[in-house]
Amino acid sequence: MLTEKFNKAFDRLLLPFFILIVLLFSLSSIYNLTLQLHDLVKVEGQVRMIRIEEDRGFRKRTTYDFFVYLENGSRYRIMDDELFEINRDKIREEVNKGDQVTIFRRTQYQTNFGSGTTDMIYQLEHDGQVLMPITIMHRNFKHLLIFELLILLGLTTAQIYKMKKRAKDNI
């Protein structure tokens, strides 16, 4: 009896809710893929410090966030992902305290629609050289979008199957 009630609630409420959430995340990824340098905020400043900070999160999972601190007190983060590993090492080798850098980041509006934070670095330049190009962020969102679309396909298929089964049972 309880299982049947749960199945009905799942069919009618939870499954469509999950489909909606994954759809919103997919739209967010598509939006982030459309962002170009001229759409982003350009921040220039001197580096005060570059640092990797340990963060213990959910289930004691440790992540290592890479931050660039500027003299004006701003702090910007490079996404914690294996795609960014090479760029983090390159930045640590080439950028020193007092060096001038140019950072491209999203506006608050872009962050609201595209999810995430405004302190995320989309592109970092030093001495006219691009140390972390925006194409890496695009590649990351492309991979994320593929994953989200696969989940969306599975959830939508399950919803269609459940609706057909419900229609058959009501006949």
N, C-alpha and C positions, 0 to 999 in steps of 0.2 A: 504494500500500500504506500509506504513512504517512498520507496524507489520509484513508483509510478508517478507520484506527485513531483518528485525531483525531475524525472524525465520530462514531464509536461512543462515545468518551469524552465528547464534548460532549453527545450525546443522553442518555446514561445518568447522567452526573455533573454536568457544568458547567451545563447548562440548568436542571435541578431546583435546583441550588445557587443560581443567580441568581434563580430564582422565590422561593425561601425568603428570600433577602436582601431583595428588593424587598417581599415580604409583611411582613417585620419592620419595614422602614422605614414602610410604610403603616400598620401598627398603631401605630407610634410617633407618626405624625402624627395619627391618630384620637385617641389618648390626649391629645396636646397640645391638641387641639380641645375636649376635655371640661373642661380646667382652667378654674376660675373664680377670682376674687380671693380668696375665702375658703379656697381650697386652697393658696394661695401663702404664702411667708414675707414678712412686712412688715418692711422695714428703714427706719428713720428716722435721719437724720443731717444734719450740716452739710457743704456742698460745699467741698472743698479746692481742686478744680480740675476743669475740663471740657476734654477734649482729644481731638483727632483724631490717631491714630497710624497711620503708614504701615507696611504689612506687605508685604514681598515674598515671595510664595509660590511655588507650583509654576509652572514655566515662566516665571519672572520676572514673573508676574502681580501687579500691585500692588493691594492693597485698602486702604481707609481705615476703620479701626475707630474708633468713637466711644465714649469712656469717660467715666464720671462717677466721680471719686475723692471719697471722703468723708473727713472728719477722723479717723475711727477707723482709717484705713488700708485700708479696703475699696475695691475697684475693681469697677465694674459696666459692662457693655457693652450697647450698643444694636445690634441686628442690622444687618449691612451689607447693605442691600437698598434698591432704589429706593422701595419702599413706605414706608420709614422716613425718607426724605430730608426731607420736610416737617416731621416731628416733630423731627429733629435740628436743623434751623434754628430752630424755635420754642424748643427747649430752650436753644440757644446764645444766643438773644436775651433770654430771660426769666430764666434762672437764672445767678446770679453767685456768686462766691466768698463763703462764709459764709452763704448762703441755706440754709434748712431744706427738705429734700426727703423724700418718701416713695417708696420703691422696692419693688415687688413682684417677687419672684423665686421660682424653683422650689427645692424641697429636693433633697438629694442623691439620695434615692430616686426622686423624680419625674424627675430628670435621667437616672438609670440606665435607667429604663423609656422615657422620652421622648427620649433622646439629647440631646446638647448639653452645655452647661456650667451650673453653678449661678450664674455671675455675669451671666447674660443678663437684662436688664430686660424684664419682661412689662408693667409699667405704671409710669409715673413721674408723681408729683403734686408740685406746688409751689404754696404759698399757697392750698390748697384747690381748685386748678385742675388738671385732668388734662391733662398736656402730651403724654403718649403713652399712649393707652388700650389695654387688653388686646385689644380687637377687631382691632387691627392685627396682632398676633401670630396671632390666630385666622384672619384673612384670609390671612396668609402660609402657615399650615399647610394651609388649605383648597386654595390653589393648588398647593402641594407634593403634597397627597394626590391631586388630580386627575391630576397628572403621573405619580405613582407608580402609580396605578390603570391608566392607559393603558399604561405599560410592562408592568405585570403582565398585562394583557389580551393584549398582543403576545407575551410570553414563554409564557403559558399556551397560546395558540393554536398557537404553534410546537411546544410540547411535545406537544400532542394530535395535531398533524399528523405529527410524528416517530413517535409511538407507533403510529398507524394504519399508517404506511408500514412500520414494523418488523414489525407483525403480518401485513401483506400479504406481505412478503418471506419470512416464516417459514412460510407456508402451502405 
